[in-house]
């Protein structure tokens, strides 16, 4: 069978990475986004966000970039997309609805509605967005009804598990490929698309629509639960005088528990875990299964309590009143190696302190522009040292490697008071204490 031509609709974190990865796997790829600015950047081989390795991959394949394979092109025309593609990956956003837990499906619905009238020959539409279970069933009927090709315009669901910061690696070498399909043609096409990673060892799992949709939401719920579990243990350690870092290491050596995702701190954020567990709860409610997921409410509230505890620790560190106190915040993104500040615990804590009257100065290696855009009233510094200069207390809130390499002795010279609170448990307490810092961390003893 000839190599299928691929389109990618929605060129954010997921779509831009997927489009570049498909070109890397050897396919001809046409990408579409409704934001012209994004297309303009991508056409020059510029990534729309910071993601390690993505720009290199784009430059390797975007048509028009010198020396590229030319396999990756972009358009804003739905007609061109319809005419070009055999397999259409839909990678648009499914954010949380304003003021509700439920997932906002309007971008997915509108992408499918724009695409379907241009499906004039047999084609496979592949949803990759994280959606409420039941969406694929609904969308399959909607596409078949609106496409000139009718039932020959098929739908598959192929959830994406990429992590920001590792998006390129996770897309090219996924630890599993899950496809929800109704028939053999869709499965066969997707086996062709993913032949290389499968040959390199990625398991290829075929399921029905609801199972494929649920794999994504249940995986994210499990990860969120693991983080909140260890953060609950941090709360108990704080009450009992234990050390959650030691505890996590010790329980993690049990293979059944595992060491990953047991890092206690100010908790999870980002564009996925928080909104996905909420949308999952909302959907379970609609299905009459809310009791099954009632534990996720607890997972969410433990997570939010850790941010509050960080604010409380800061208040104690500056003697009880935040008004007028100078606070240095190291980190603004929701995790390192990303410029993403969506639902960032770091920025949320910085914002709470600012709203309570503290003078907050933030430094982040990659997230400054995005942080400024959503929180323009915070102070921003160009370097970690500048942020710490004159500070009454320093908060370590995103675990960038750059912060691990800071020189505590040099920073002690510029801070007003050498007092640091580690909200991520990745700094070495002994090193900071040796340089005369008062060092405190979530879930750990004071000295
Ligand atoms: C997540 C899932 O990991 C990924 O599979 C899915 O496709 C999208 O959502 P991502 O949002 O990139 O990926 O971030 P992730 O690495 O999962 O971290 C999420 C949050 O949890 C971050 O804020 C991180 O700091 C926090 N975290 C992670 C902890 O607090 N402790 C840990 O041990 C691990």
Boltz pocket constraint, residues with backbone or C-beta under 6 A from the ligand:
constraints:
  - pocket:
      binder: B
      contacts: [[A, 160], [A, 161], [A, 162], [A, 163], [A, 164], [A, 165], [A, 220], [A, 223], [A, 227], [A, 260], [A, 261], [A, 262], [A, 263], [A, 264], [A, 265], [A, 266], [A, 267], [A, 268], [A, 269], [A, 270], [A, 271], [A, 272], [A, 273], [A, 334], [A, 335]]
      max_distance: 6.0
